[in-house]
Amino acid sequence: MMARTAEKSGKGETAAAEKKTKAAAKPAGAARGGITAPVTPSADLAEIVGKADLPRSEVVKKVWDYIKKHDLQDAKDRRQINGDDKLQKIFGKKSVSMFEMNKHLSAHLTAKKD
């Protein structure tokens, strides 16, 4: 008898969870937030990536394109990025590791509100 009660409540919870998941799902092709959500760059960052709202992934890609174009990776340790005048405004110092770069970029990005 206990098994049936647990079985019924388990099915009910599953059905409710499925309904909630389906209701929260967005149509295919819609932005889902996170790395694909559009963000607005600060004035300093806009000098590198442009003023238009972009997904965070595109911002990072454009910063890497800028770093490679201007040969700003350290010659001995390619994980280090030696900032020029524009990047130093964003990083707040002369050199950062590639792993901490996103932390500094986040301070210059504003989430676009719907």
For each residue, the residues with C-beta under 8 A, 3 or more apart:
1: 4 5
2: 5 6
3: 6 7
4: 1 7 8
5: 1 2 8 9
6: 2 3 9 10
7: 3 4 10 11
8: 4 5 11 12
9: 5 6 12 13
10: 6 7 13 14
11: 7 8 14 15
12: 8 9 15 16
13: 9 10 16 17
14: 10 11 17 18
15: 11 12 18 19
16: 12 13 19 20
17: 13 14 20 21
18: 14 15 21 22
19: 15 16 22 23
20: 16 17 23 24
21: 17 18 24 25
22: 18 19 25
23: 19 20
24: 20 21
25: 21 22
26: 30 32
27: 30
28:
29:
30: 26 27
31: 36 37 38 55
32: 26 36 37
33: 36 37
34: 37 56
35: 55 56 57
36: 31 32 33 55 56 57
37: 31 32 33 34 55 56 111 112
38: 31 53 54 55 112
39: 53 54 55 56 59 109 110 111 112
40: 53 109 110 111 112
41: 45 46 49 50 51 54 59 108 109
42: 45 46 108 109 110
43: 46 47
44: 47 86 89 90 108
45: 41 42 48 49 59 90 105 108 109
46: 41 42 43 49 50 51
47: 43 44 86
48: 45 62 63 66 86 87 90
49: 41 45 46 54 58 59 62 63 66
50: 41 46 54 62
51: 41 46
52:
53: 38 39 40 112
54: 38 39 41 49 50 58 59 62
55: 31 35 36 37 38 39 58 59
56: 34 35 36 37 39 59 60 109
57: 35 36 60 61
58: 49 54 55 61 62
59: 39 41 45 49 54 55 56 62 63 105 109
60: 56 57 63 64 101 102 105
61: 57 58 64 65
62: 48 49 50 54 58 59 65 66
63: 48 49 59 60 66 67 101 105
64: 60 61 67 68
65: 61 62 68 69
66: 48 49 62 63 69 70 72 86 87
67: 63 64 70 72 73 81 87
68: 64 65 71 72 73
69: 65 66
70: 66 67 84
71: 68
72: 66 67 68 81 82 83 84 87
73: 67 68 78 80 81 82
74: 77 78 79 80 81 82 95
75:
76:
77: 74 80
78: 73 74
79: 74 97 98 99
80: 73 74 77 95 96 97 98
81: 67 72 73 74 87 91 95 96 97 98 101
82: 72 73 74 94 95
83: 72 86 87 88 90 91 93 94 95 96
84: 70 72 87 88
85: 88 89
86: 44 47 48 66 83 89 90
87: 48 66 67 72 81 83 84 90 91
88: 83 84 85 91 92 93 94
89: 44 85 86 92
90: 44 45 48 83 86 87 104 105 107 108
91: 81 83 87 88 94 95 96 101 104
92: 88 89 104
93: 83 88 96
94: 82 83 88 91
95: 74 80 81 82 83 91
96: 80 81 83 91 93 100 101 104
97: 79 80 81 100 101
98: 79 80 81 101
99: 79 102
100: 96 97 103 104
101: 60 63 81 91 96 97 98 104 105
102: 60 99 105 106
103: 100 106 107
104: 90 91 92 96 100 101 107 108
105: 45 59 60 63 90 101 102 108 109
106: 102 103 109
107: 90 103 104
108: 41 42 44 45 90 104 105
109: 39 40 41 42 45 56 59 105 106
110: 39 40 42
111: 37 39 40
112: 37 38 39 40 53
113:
114:
